[in-house]
Amino acid sequence: MISVDTVYQRVQAILNKENRGYMTPQEYNLLANQAQLEVFEQYFYDLNQFNRTGEITNEYANIVNNIKEKINLFRTTATLSIANSVFALPSDIYRLGTVYYNNTTELDAIDQNDFLHINASKLTKPDVKKPVYIRNGNNLTVYPSTITSLSCTYIKKPAQVVWDYVEISSVAKFDSSTATDFELHESDETTVVYKILSYAGLVIKQPEISQVAEQKDNLKVQKEKS
């Protein structure tokens, strides 16, 4: 994880050093969450890109493995709840992994048209040995309907970042007991700082801050991908 307070102090220190103004905690939280989501979603684009170019075999410079390590921080499992024969996926789901029954049998995902075809034949009709599911939003309809217990693996969304505080003599003092850190990999701390500064330049109406932060972020990305 990345400390929400460390990033906050770095962002404010850079803004103050340049006499560029001050971000309120509320503004910081909004920008911090936007930055976290942007970095998080980039993991999947990068994984797809580097999977096409092939893996580097060096143990520590294997970019594909490094990205997978970052994504695996968000990999989790859940037992799905059921109501009216429909299973509900977790509310924090970002991408669904494997759906399985009885901890051993994996279900295949199909669409409605495929189900009509396979259900029409005794040879392909779903049963407890070859169950299937149809996804509709965050709900799963499972066949056969006799299955009433499911689990899944999935990638969860990052928790909302919160830099919380208490006011002491009209000054906001960080309150770690109610704060929530970034859930991103520690190696992305600098990227998060750059992205927040980029947004901050627009909030405090100092576009040159945004330009410098974007340039530094782009340079960092170029070095990583070269």
C-alpha positions in Angstrom: 0.0 0.0 0.0 0.9 3.7 -0.4 0.5 6.0 2.6 -2.2 8.5 1.9 -0.5 11.0 4.2 2.9 10.6 2.7 1.5 11.4 -0.8 -0.5 14.3 0.7 2.6 15.8 2.4 4.6 15.5 -0.8 1.9 17.1 -3.0 1.5 20.0 -0.5 5.2 20.4 -0.1 5.7 20.8 -3.9 2.8 23.2 -4.2 4.1 25.3 -1.3 7.7 25.3 -2.5 6.6 26.8 -5.8 4.2 29.2 -4.0 1.4 27.7 -6.1 -1.3 27.6 -3.5 -2.9 25.0 -1.3 -5.3 22.1 -1.8 -8.0 21.5 0.8 -8.3 17.9 2.1 -11.6 17.5 0.3 -9.9 18.5 -3.0 -7.0 16.2 -2.3 -9.3 13.2 -1.6 -11.1 13.7 -4.9 -7.9 14.0 -6.9 -6.3 11.1 -5.0 -9.1 8.8 -5.9 -9.1 9.9 -9.5 -5.3 9.2 -9.7 -5.6 5.8 -8.0 -8.3 4.7 -10.4 -6.3 5.9 -13.4 -3.2 4.0 -12.3 -5.2 0.9 -11.4 -6.9 0.7 -14.8 -3.6 1.3 -16.6 -2.3 -2.0 -15.1 -4.7 -4.0 -17.4 -3.7 -2.0 -20.6 0.0 -2.5 -19.8 -0.5 -6.2 -19.2 -2.2 -6.6 -22.5 0.5 -4.6 -24.3 3.5 -6.4 -22.7 1.9 -9.8 -23.2 1.9 -9.2 -26.9 5.6 -8.2 -26.9 6.7 -11.3 -24.9 8.2 -11.7 -21.5 11.7 -10.8 -20.4 13.2 -13.8 -18.6 15.2 -11.8 -16.0 13.8 -12.5 -12.6 13.4 -8.8 -11.5 13.0 -7.1 -14.9 10.1 -9.3 -16.1 7.6 -6.6 -16.8 4.6 -9.0 -17.3 5.2 -10.6 -13.9 5.7 -7.2 -12.3 2.3 -6.0 -13.6 0.6 -9.2 -12.5 2.1 -8.7 -9.0 0.4 -5.3 -8.9 -2.9 -6.7 -10.1 -2.8 -9.6 -7.7 -3.0 -7.1 -4.8 -6.7 -6.8 -5.8 -7.3 -10.5 -6.4 -9.8 -12.0 -3.9 -12.5 -14.6 -3.5 -16.1 -14.5 -2.4 -19.0 -16.8 -1.7 -22.0 -15.5 -3.7 -25.4 -14.7 -2.2 -28.5 -16.0 -3.9 -32.0 -14.7 -4.1 -34.8 -15.9 -6.4 -32.4 -18.3 -8.1 -30.1 -15.4 -9.1 -26.5 -15.0 -7.7 -25.3 -11.5 -6.8 -21.6 -10.7 -7.5 -19.7 -8.6 -4.9 -20.4 -4.9 -5.0 -16.7 -4.1 -5.3 -16.1 -6.3 -8.4 -14.0 -4.9 -11.2 -13.3 -8.0 -13.2 -14.7 -11.5 -12.7 -12.3 -14.4 -12.7 -13.4 -18.0 -12.1 -16.9 -19.1 -11.0 -17.0 -22.5 -9.3 -19.4 -24.8 -7.6 -18.6 -27.0 -4.6 -15.0 -25.5 -4.6 -14.1 -27.9 -7.4 -16.3 -27.5 -10.5 -15.7 -24.5 -12.7 -18.7 -23.0 -14.5 -18.5 -21.9 -18.1 -19.8 -18.4 -19.1 -22.2 -18.4 -22.0 -24.7 -15.9 -23.5 -28.4 -16.4 -23.8 -28.3 -17.5 -27.5 -25.7 -20.2 -26.7 -27.8 -21.5 -23.8 -30.8 -22.0 -26.1 -28.7 -24.2 -28.3 -26.9 -26.3 -25.6 -30.1 -26.7 -23.5 -32.0 -28.1 -26.5 -29.8 -31.3 -26.6 -29.6 -34.0 -24.0 -25.9 -34.3 -24.8 -25.0 -30.7 -24.1 -27.7 -29.8 -21.6 -26.1 -28.3 -18.4 -25.9 -30.5 -15.3 -23.9 -30.5 -12.1 -20.9 -31.9 -13.9 -20.9 -29.2 -16.6 -22.8 -26.2 -15.2 -22.9 -22.8 -16.9 -23.9 -19.3 -16.1 -25.2 -16.2 -17.9 -24.1 -12.9 -16.6 -26.4 -9.9 -16.5 -24.7 -6.9 -15.0 -23.7 -8.0 -11.5 -26.0 -11.0 -11.4 -25.5 -14.6 -12.5 -28.2 -17.0 -13.6 -26.9 -20.6 -13.2 -27.9 -23.8 -14.9 -28.9 -26.2 -13.7 -31.0 -24.3 -11.2 -30.4 -27.0 -8.6 -27.1 -25.4 -7.8 -27.6 -23.1 -4.9 -24.0 -22.4 -3.7 -21.3 -20.6 -5.7 -17.9 -19.0 -5.1 -15.8 -16.9 -7.4 -12.4 -15.3 -7.8 -12.3 -11.7 -8.9 -10.4 -8.4 -9.1 -11.8 -5.9 -6.8 -12.0 -2.1 -7.2 -9.6 -0.1 -5.1 -11.1 1.2 -1.8 -11.8 4.9 -1.7 -8.8 6.9 -0.6 -9.4 9.1 2.5 -7.0 11.6 4.0 -9.0 12.3 7.2 -8.3 14.9 9.8 -9.2 16.6 13.0 -9.1 20.3 13.4 -6.8 21.6 16.1 -6.6 25.4 16.5 -8.3 25.7 13.0 -5.5 23.5 11.5 -6.3 20.2 9.8 -4.2 17.4 11.5 -4.0 14.0 9.9 -6.1 11.3 11.7 -4.7 7.9 10.8 -7.5 6.1 12.7 -10.1 7.1 10.1 -7.9 7.4 7.0 -7.7 5.0 4.1 -4.4 4.5 2.3 -4.0 3.9 -1.5 -4.2 0.2 -2.3 -1.8 0.5 -5.2 1.7 -1.1 -5.3 4.4 0.9 -3.5 6.3 1.3 -6.8 3.5 3.6 -8.1 3.9 6.2 -5.4 5.7 8.7 -7.6 3.2 8.2 -10.4 0.4 8.9 -8.0 2.1 12.1 -6.9 2.6 13.3 -10.5 -1.0 12.6 -11.4 -2.4 14.4 -8.4 -0.2 17.4 -9.2 -1.4 17.3 -12.7 -5.0 17.6 -11.6 -4.1 20.0 -8.9 -2.8 22.5 -11.4 -6.2 22.7 -12.9 -8.0 23.0 -9.5 -5.8 25.9 -8.3 -5.7 27.4 -11.8 -1.9 27.0 -12.2 -1.7 25.1 -15.6 2.1 25.1 -15.5 2.0 22.7 -12.5 -0.1 20.3 -14.6 2.3 20.6 -17.5 5.4 19.9 -15.5 3.8 17.0 -13.6 2.5 15.4 -16.9 6.0 15.8 -18.5 7.6 14.0 -15.5 5.0 11.3 -15.5 5.4 10.7 -19.3 9.1 10.6 -18.9 8.8 7.9 -16.2 6.5 5.9 -18.3 8.8 6.1 -21.3 11.7 4.9 -19.2 9.7 1.9 -17.9 8.6 0.9 -21.4 11.8 1.5 -23.3 
